[in-house]
C-alpha cells in the first residue's frame, strides 16, 4: 500500500528539483508562460496542493519521475527509481468548457490554481514589462497574452460570471486577483476594486487582491469596502541591491514605501490578512530573508516565501533554482517566526499564502 503522506522536506525537494513526466499531460494541464505559477503542474500530495515545476531546465534533470497516471489521475512518484509515494493530479475544471456572454472562453478570464483557487490577472500588461530597463527579469506576464491563452483586460462582468460558475461547478473556495501595474498612482488598485465589487455582488467568495503599494493609503479602505478580504503587496526580493538588479522598475518603489504601506494596510484588513511574496534564490541571503520576515510577521504581515523558478522566455530562464538544502534551512525557521508572530497560513481568508501550493512553508508550519 503506497503512502500518500509527504513531509515538508520532500515537498521542498520536489519544488527545487521539479519533476519529469513519464506520460502525456493528464488532468489539469501545466501552464507555460504568464503570471503567477507557470511552467508548473498542480499535484495533490497527502491532501496538500503543490505546484511542481515540470517545464524548467532543472526539471529535465530531476531525480523525480511521475509515472503515467491511471484513469482517476493517480500516479506513482519515483525518486531515483525508488517509489516515493502516490500523487493525484487534479482534473480539468468543468468551468473551462464554458464561454462568457460576450464570447470569451472562461479559461481566458481565470484559471484554477491548485485544487480550489480561482486566479486571474485582471490586467495582463504592465508599464514595466515593455522596457528591458524596467521589467522584472523573472516576469512572463506577456507570454500567455502573446500566445492567445488570455485577454489583456478582464471586465468586472466577465470576472463575476466566471467566478460564479467556478464556485457552482468546481467548488472553488477563494480567489486571487492580481494585475500588471498600469500607469497612474493607484498602481492597479482601482481596477482591482471594481473587479472585487463585481465578483462579490455575484457570489460569496473570499478574495485576495494583489498590487504594488498605491501612492495613497486610502486605497486600502476602498479595496476593503469593495469586497477584498485580503491584500498582497509583493516584495519579491528583500534587499535594495537585489531589487535594483532583478527588478529595476519596481525597485523605484522603495522598501520604505512597502513598509509604510504594510503598516497602513494591516489595521484595515487585520493581522495575517496582508501578505507579501518573497522569491528565495534571486540573491538575497537566508539571513536577509529571515530578518525581513521577522519584521513583517511582527507587523502582522504574512511573509510567503517561495523558491524562485526559472521561467522559459524570461531574462532569468537560465538562472539556477535555489537548492533544496537552502529552502529547507530557510523555511523551517521561517515557520517558527510566523508562529511567533501569531500568524498561520490556514487563518488567511484568501490568496497565495492560504493556498500555499507554491511553497513548502505551510507544511513546515504543520510540523510545529
ABEGO torsion letter per residue (X at the ends): XBBABBBAAAAAAAAAAEBBBABBBBEBBBBBEEBEBBGBBBBBBGGBBBBBBAABAAAAABABBBBBBBAAGBBBBBBGGBBAEBBBBBBBBAAAABBBAAGBBAAAABBBBEAABBBBBABABBAAAABAAABBAABAAAAAAAAGABBABBBAAAAAAAAAAAAAAAGBABBBBBBBBBBEAAGGAAAAAAAAAAAAAABBBBBBBBBBBBABAAAAAAAAAAGBABBBBBAGBABAAAAAAABAAAAABBAAAAAAAAAAAAAAAEBGABBBBBBBGAGBBAAAAAAAAAAAAAAGBBBBBBBBBBBBGBAAAABBBBBAAAAAAAAAAAAAAAAAAGBBAAABABEAAAAGAABAAAAAAAAX
